């Protein structure tokens, strides 16, 4: 493609992008595609000769778009959001154009130094310890794996990287039974074995019980195991439960455990001073992660990972073959040594665009609006005789279920709520997800999308209430 053609097509795409964001509500939130539908439309082999851009873009509109679930739709209430924003999208375009591979300082000094600065901005804006060092990872899954590997090396005196785990005692990791599934995956990747991830019971608020944590550690010590790490959750995926960080930190200190704090979603709320109670005791943590790509208007992927001791991180991951030597080692940050990947995208650019475009005050205003919308929805649930809250609502996730009068069988309630969710999502006007809490099927409603307004939440509640009435009518006929 020649530059003049690129210019013409780029202008056309930007116009399409702006139209898409302006009129996104015209699309069904959740794709209505059936399994294999797109595959059937795609040739089995790649084209031998190049095709005109017009044909490619036509296929994008006619074949690809129908299979897209629109995460930027203001009625996207499912999962945790991946809320982008126009400044972040523009930065992403510049990132793609520059094509930076920022593995070391020398390969693009600006990429490294901008990352160092914006991670300091973010650290201070969220009230995190001022001595912490930050690095951008792709996802919280990767960041948590970095924490687990660092903890493994510290626990083994850095011998596991050298000679493996064959002569080491069984290393144990502790986490709430509500912790994210990525921790289990990371434990397996780290070679520690799934059976050495110890799930700790939770209380009525779905938060980790410190007394049970202490008991599990003591039992492992009696067995001759080596307690290595504890993961505290600030905002679990299931219900945004907040583990008692200060109490967990005291136990971690007593038993010399690495304390990793997973605040992947809820960490953005620490931009609000009134929500920093969630991280009381954070100064005792060894590592911490949250995702600006979830609730801070920054395109996926962009995960902020902080450590209190960067030397342990570097010692865990550093490797210096001849072809990567630049003569600047020790004078600059080479972020390829701060994580798993050698290659690194210029993610700091979009974070910089977002922070400068909105400012901390602008981001705070958006977060407070989302939390207020969730509280309005919570009041609707509490005031309805056939709905009930299933978990506390500390932020902007409301966990609830439909509970028609006279129906108390758990399995029946689970089936009714699953049916309600499927009916609502099939309508295309909103999209929600579910989880199970203590064996109960629970609907999750997240008010965190960039463009969500009061009318979208009100419309969602009207749809939920209307569909539940239809189900109640069917039940009355049985």
C-alpha positions, 0 to 999 in steps of 0.5 A: 500500500502506497502512502497516499493510499494509506492516507486516504484509507486512514481518513476513511477508517477514522470517520468510521471509528467516530461514527461507530462510537457515536452510533454504537447503541444501534448495535446489539450489545452481544453478538448473535453469531452462532458457532462456526458462522464466520468460519463458514464464510472465510476461505480455507486458504490465504489469498495468493495475491493481494486484494484491494483495501475496499474489498477487505473493509467491506468484508470487515463490515459485513462478516466481522462486525456481526460476530463482535460483542460491543464492549464499548456499548453503554449497555455492556454490564457484563464481566468487568469492562474493558473501557476505552476512550477516544484519547486512548484510541488515538494513542493506540493509533500512534503506537501502531504507526511508530511500531516501537519494540521497547525491550531496552532503553536504547531501542526507544528511550522515550518509551522507557522514560515515559513508562517510568514517569507515568507509573510514578504519576499513577502510584502517587495518584492512587495513594500507593507507597512512594518507594514502590517501582512500577512497570506496565505488564499486559494483563494482571495474569502476567503480573501475578505470575511475575509475583509468584516467580519472584516469591518462589526465587526469594523463598528458595534463595534464588536456587529454583531458577538455577537448579529447579525445584527438585530438592526444595520443600513443597512451596505453598501459596494461600489465597481466598476461595474467591480468588481469580482463576489466573492465580491457579493457572500461574501456580501451574505455570510456575511449576509449583503444582495446583495442589500447593495452592491452598484456598482459604475460606471466606466470611459472609462478605466473601472476604478471606478469613485471617484466622483460617489463613493462620490455621492453614499456615500452621498445619503446613509447617507441621507437615514440613511444607514451606509457606511461600506467599499469600494473595490478597484480593481487593475486589474479587471478580465474583463479587468485588469482595475486599480482603482484610489487607492489614490483618493478612499483612500482619500474618504474612510478616509473621511467617515471612510470606510474600504478600501479593495484592490483586486489585485488578479491577477495583484498584482504579477506585483508589484514585478516589480518596474515599475508597483508599480504606480498601488498601489499608496496610498496603505498605506491607505488601511486596507486589500489587497489580491493577488494570487501567484497561478495565476501569480507567479508560485505557485500551486493553492491554495495560496492567500496572504492576508495582513492587516494593523491592525491584532488585528481587524482580530483576534478579528473577528475570534478568538475562543478558546475552551478548546481542542485548548488551548496550553498555548502558546497563545500570544507568537506565531501566531496561524493562525487558528485565522486569517481566516475562516478555522480551518484546514490549509495546509502547503501552505508556503512551496511551496511559499518558494520553488518558491521564493528560486528557482527563486529569485525575479530577476528570477520572474521579468524576467518572468513577463517582458517577459509575459508583452512584449508578450502581447504588441506584440499581442496588436500591431498585433491587432492594425495593423489589419483592422478587429480587434480592442482593447476593453480596455487598456493593462496595463499588459498582458491581451489583450481585443479585438474583431473581427470587419469585415468591414461593420458590425457595429450592436452590436448584429451581432458583438457579435455573430461573436466573439462568433462564432470565439471563439468557433471555435478557442477553438474547434481546441484544439491548443489554449484556450481563454475566453471572457467577456462583456464590455458595452454589447460588446462581448470581447475576452480575451487573457492572456499571463501569462502561465509559459511555454509560449514563443514567438512562442506560441503567434505568432501561436495563432495570426496566428490561430486567423487571419486565422479563422477570414478570414474564417468567413469573406469569409462566410460573403461575400457570404451572 
